[in-house]
Structures are given as structure tokens and as C-alpha cells.
Amino acid sequence: MKKNMFKSIGAILAGFIAVVIASIETEFLRDSLAIFPPQPQPQPYTWLMLMFALIYRSLYTVTGGYVTVRLAPNRPLQHAIVLGFIGIVAGTIGTM
């Protein structure tokens, strides 16, 4: 029982870490290539910038879910849903 619980936690954590690392690396690359304006300078975002962010973040979210599903010891969809809820909470906290 405990072995599966640790595998479940590890699967969810691995998916979350995959999303976080990929997002941070892409944002670092995006900033170094000056795709978006620097953070301290408030400028309006264009629709292209917003679509770019939406697309890569969506791809990373799906990839993180895939990692979680592949590593889940049982009931993979339930693990992906838990990862989704954790992502919603973390995203809400990050927005605040």
C-alpha cells in the first residue's frame, strides 16, 4: 500500500516538475531572445505574444500530464486530475 502511495506521489511530482522546468527554461530563453518586453517595462502584449505563451504552456501541461500518467502505478487518469488541480492552485498562487 505505502509503496504505491509513494509511486503515486512521485508520478504527480515528476509531472509537476517537468512542467515547471520546461516553463522556466522557455521563459528564460524567451526573455534572452527579447521575444517579450522586459518585466519592469510595462508594455501592452500583442495577440501573437499571448498566443505563443498559451501554446507553449499548453504543450508543457499536456507533457506533464503524460509523464504523470506513464509513471502512475494504477488509475492514471486520477493521477492526471490530481496534477491538474495542483497546477490550478499553483497557477492561482503564482498569479497573486
C-alpha positions as CSV (number, residue, x, y, z in Angstrom):
1,M,0.0,0.0,0.0
2,K,2.7,2.5,1.0
3,K,4.8,1.6,-2.0
4,N,2.0,2.5,-4.4
5,M,1.3,5.7,-2.4
6,F,5.0,6.8,-2.8
7,K,4.9,5.9,-6.5
8,S,1.7,7.9,-6.9
9,I,3.2,10.9,-5.2
10,G,6.4,10.5,-7.3
11,A,4.4,10.3,-10.5
12,I,2.5,13.5,-9.7
13,L,5.6,15.3,-8.6
14,A,7.5,14.2,-11.7
15,G,4.8,15.6,-13.9
16,F,4.7,18.9,-12.0
17,I,8.5,19.2,-12.1
18,A,8.5,18.6,-15.8
19,V,6.0,21.4,-16.4
20,V,7.9,23.8,-14.1
21,I,11.3,23.2,-15.5
22,A,10.2,23.4,-19.1
23,S,8.2,26.6,-18.4
24,I,11.1,28.2,-16.6
25,E,13.6,27.3,-19.3
26,T,11.3,28.6,-22.1
27,E,10.7,31.8,-20.2
28,F,14.4,32.3,-19.7
29,L,15.0,31.7,-23.4
30,R,12.1,33.9,-24.4
31,D,13.5,36.8,-22.2
32,S,17.1,36.3,-23.5
33,L,15.8,36.5,-27.1
34,A,13.7,39.5,-26.3
35,I,10.5,37.9,-27.6
36,F,8.5,39.6,-24.8
37,P,9.4,43.0,-23.3
38,P,11.5,43.0,-20.1
39,Q,9.4,42.6,-16.9
40,P,10.0,46.1,-15.4
41,Q,8.8,47.9,-18.5
42,P,5.0,47.8,-18.7
43,Q,4.0,47.4,-22.3
44,P,0.9,46.0,-23.9
45,Y,1.1,42.5,-25.0
46,T,0.2,41.7,-28.6
47,W,-2.1,38.8,-29.5
48,L,0.9,37.0,-31.0
49,M,2.8,37.1,-27.7
50,L,-0.3,35.8,-25.8
51,M,-0.8,33.0,-28.3
52,F,2.8,32.0,-28.1
53,A,2.6,31.8,-24.3
54,L,-0.7,29.9,-24.5
55,I,0.6,27.4,-26.9
56,Y,3.9,26.5,-25.2
57,R,2.3,26.4,-21.7
58,S,-0.5,24.2,-23.0
59,L,2.0,21.8,-24.6
60,Y,4.0,21.7,-21.4
61,T,0.9,21.0,-19.4
62,V,-0.1,18.1,-21.6
63,T,3.5,16.8,-21.4
64,G,3.4,16.9,-17.6
65,G,0.2,15.0,-17.6
66,Y,1.7,12.4,-19.9
67,V,4.7,12.0,-17.6
68,T,2.3,11.6,-14.7
69,V,0.1,9.0,-16.5
70,R,3.1,7.0,-17.6
71,L,4.6,6.8,-14.1
72,A,1.3,6.2,-12.2
73,P,1.2,2.8,-10.6
74,N,-2.6,2.5,-11.1
75,R,-5.6,4.7,-12.1
76,P,-3.6,7.0,-14.3
77,L,-6.5,9.4,-15.1
78,Q,-7.0,10.0,-11.4
79,H,-3.3,11.0,-11.1
80,A,-3.6,13.4,-14.0
81,I,-6.6,15.0,-12.5
82,V,-4.8,15.5,-9.2
83,L,-1.9,17.0,-11.1
84,G,-4.4,19.4,-12.8
85,F,-5.8,20.5,-9.5
86,I,-2.3,21.1,-8.2
87,G,-1.5,23.1,-11.3
88,I,-4.6,25.2,-10.9
89,V,-3.7,26.0,-7.3
90,A,-0.1,26.7,-8.1
91,G,-1.1,28.9,-11.0
92,T,-3.6,30.9,-8.9
93,I,-1.0,31.5,-6.2
94,G,1.6,32.5,-8.8
95,T,-0.9,35.0,-10.3
96,M,-1.5,36.6,-7.0
